[in-house]
Amino acid sequence: MAMKEIREIQEEHRQIPLFNTETWMYEEFEVGKKIRSIRRTISEGEAMQFNALVLDMHPYVADEIFAKEEGVFGRRLVAGAMVFSLGLGLMAHNNIHTFSYGYDKLRFIKPVFIGDTIYTVRTHLEKRPKYKEMGLVKVSYEVFKNEGELVLYCEHLQTVKYRYPERWQDQVEKK
C-alpha cells in the first residue's frame, strides 16, 4: 500500500468518533448530574492476577482455606485496591481535557467477594475556577455490588480545561 493511501485511510479513521470518550470542558460540567456504568462480575482468575501484580497475598484475598476456616467472612475477598480500580475503570471517560488532581474520602464500606458483580454511579458534586487555563471539578464514585449494596465511596478531583479561559480570569485561585 502506498504512503498516500495509508495517509488517506488514517485521515478517514480520524473522522470516525472515538468509542468510550467524553469531550466536555469546564463550562459543560453540570453539578448534580449522575451517570451509571455497566455491570461486571469479578472472577477468581482476575482477582489472583491483580493480587500477584500488586504483591498482595494477604490470606483474606489469596488463601481459600484460611478464608473459609479462620476468616471473618467465610470466603475470600477481592482486594480493596482492585475494587477501587475496577469501580473507577467502569466510569473512565478518557476525556483529553481533564487531568486527575487526586482522590479524597476513599472508604471501603462493605466486603466484595469473588463472583460478585459491581457497577458504579458517578455524581458531579462541584466545580470552581482554579488556574488560568483550568478549573477544578469534584465527582463522587459510589461502587455497588450485586443488587445495590454500597461497597466503596470516594471523591475524585480533576482539573479540566476551560473552553473560554478569558471568562474565568477574575475568579482563578492561582494565576
C-alpha positions in Angstrom: 0.0 0.0 0.0 1.4 3.4 -0.9 2.0 6.1 1.7 -0.6 8.3 0.2 -3.2 5.6 0.5 -2.2 5.0 4.1 -2.5 8.7 5.0 -5.9 8.8 3.4 -7.1 5.8 5.4 -5.6 7.4 8.6 -7.4 10.7 7.9 -10.7 8.8 7.2 -10.3 7.0 10.5 -9.6 10.2 12.4 -13.1 11.4 11.3 -14.8 8.5 13.0 -15.9 9.3 16.6 -13.9 7.6 19.3 -15.6 5.0 21.4 -15.8 5.4 25.2 -14.7 9.0 25.4 -16.2 12.2 26.7 -15.1 15.7 25.4 -16.8 18.1 27.9 -14.9 21.1 29.2 -15.3 23.1 32.4 -18.3 25.1 31.1 -20.2 21.9 30.3 -19.7 20.2 33.6 -23.1 20.0 35.2 -23.3 19.9 39.0 -25.8 17.3 40.1 -25.5 15.1 37.0 -25.4 11.4 37.6 -24.4 8.6 35.3 -24.3 4.8 35.9 -21.8 2.3 34.5 -22.4 -1.1 33.0 -22.0 -4.1 35.5 -19.1 -6.5 35.6 -18.5 -9.7 37.6 -15.2 -10.2 39.3 -13.7 -13.7 38.6 -11.2 -15.6 40.7 -8.6 -15.6 37.9 -8.5 -11.9 37.5 -8.6 -11.4 41.3 -5.5 -13.6 41.7 -3.8 -11.9 38.7 -4.4 -8.5 40.4 -3.1 -9.8 43.7 0.1 -11.1 42.0 0.6 -7.9 40.1 0.5 -5.7 43.2 2.1 -8.3 45.5 -1.0 -8.5 47.8 -1.0 -12.1 49.1 -2.9 -11.4 52.3 -4.7 -14.5 53.4 -8.1 -12.9 53.1 -7.6 -12.4 49.3 -5.2 -15.3 48.4 -5.8 -18.2 50.8 -9.1 -20.1 50.3 -8.5 -22.4 53.3 -7.7 -19.6 55.6 -10.7 -17.5 54.4 -13.1 -20.5 54.9 -11.8 -21.8 58.2 -10.4 -18.8 60.0 -11.7 -15.7 58.2 -14.3 -13.4 59.4 -16.4 -13.6 56.2 -16.1 -17.4 55.5 -14.8 -16.8 51.9 -12.2 -14.9 50.0 -12.4 -11.2 49.5 -11.5 -9.2 46.4 -8.7 -6.8 47.3 -10.0 -3.3 48.1 -7.4 -1.8 45.6 -8.9 -3.9 42.9 -12.5 -2.9 43.7 -11.3 0.8 43.6 -9.5 0.2 40.3 -12.4 -1.7 38.6 -15.1 0.7 40.0 -13.3 3.7 38.6 -12.4 2.0 35.4 -16.0 1.3 34.8 -16.6 5.1 34.7 -13.3 6.0 32.9 -14.3 8.8 30.5 -11.0 9.2 28.7 -11.5 12.9 28.4 -8.5 14.6 27.0 -9.5 17.9 28.6 -9.3 16.5 32.2 -6.4 15.6 34.5 -6.5 13.8 37.8 -5.8 16.0 40.8 -6.3 13.3 43.4 -8.8 11.4 45.5 -10.4 12.2 48.8 -12.6 10.3 51.2 -11.8 6.8 49.9 -13.8 4.3 52.0 -14.2 0.5 51.7 -17.7 0.2 53.2 -18.6 -3.5 52.7 -16.6 -6.5 51.5 -16.6 -7.6 47.9 -16.2 -11.4 47.2 -15.0 -13.3 44.2 -18.1 -13.8 42.0 -19.7 -10.5 43.0 -21.0 -8.2 40.3 -20.2 -4.5 40.6 -21.3 -1.2 39.0 -20.5 2.4 39.6 -22.5 5.7 39.9 -20.7 8.9 39.2 -22.2 12.1 40.6 -20.9 15.6 39.7 -20.5 17.4 43.0 -19.0 20.8 42.4 -16.8 23.0 40.3 -14.8 26.1 40.7 -12.2 28.2 38.8 -8.7 27.3 39.9 -5.9 28.1 37.4 -5.5 30.4 34.5 -6.3 27.6 31.9 -8.2 25.1 34.0 -10.9 24.8 36.6 -11.3 22.2 39.3 -14.2 19.7 39.4 -15.2 17.1 42.0 -17.2 14.0 41.4 -18.1 11.1 43.7 -17.9 7.5 42.8 -20.1 5.0 44.5 -19.4 1.4 43.7 -22.3 -1.0 44.4 -22.3 -4.8 44.3 -25.0 -7.2 43.2 -28.4 -5.6 43.6 -27.4 -2.2 45.0 -25.3 -2.7 48.2 -22.8 0.2 48.5 -19.3 -1.1 48.9 -17.0 1.8 48.1 -17.1 5.6 48.1 -14.6 8.2 47.0 -14.4 11.7 45.6 -12.2 12.5 42.6 -10.8 15.9 42.0 -9.9 16.8 38.4 -8.5 19.8 36.7 -10.3 20.5 33.4 -9.6 22.9 30.6 -11.8 25.9 30.1 -13.4 26.3 26.8 -13.3 30.1 27.3 -10.4 30.9 29.7 -10.9 34.6 29.4 -14.3 34.3 31.2 -12.7 32.9 34.4 -9.5 35.0 34.9 -11.0 37.3 37.6 -12.0 34.2 39.7 -8.9 31.9 39.5 -7.2 30.9 42.7 -3.7 30.7 41.3 -2.5 32.8 38.4 
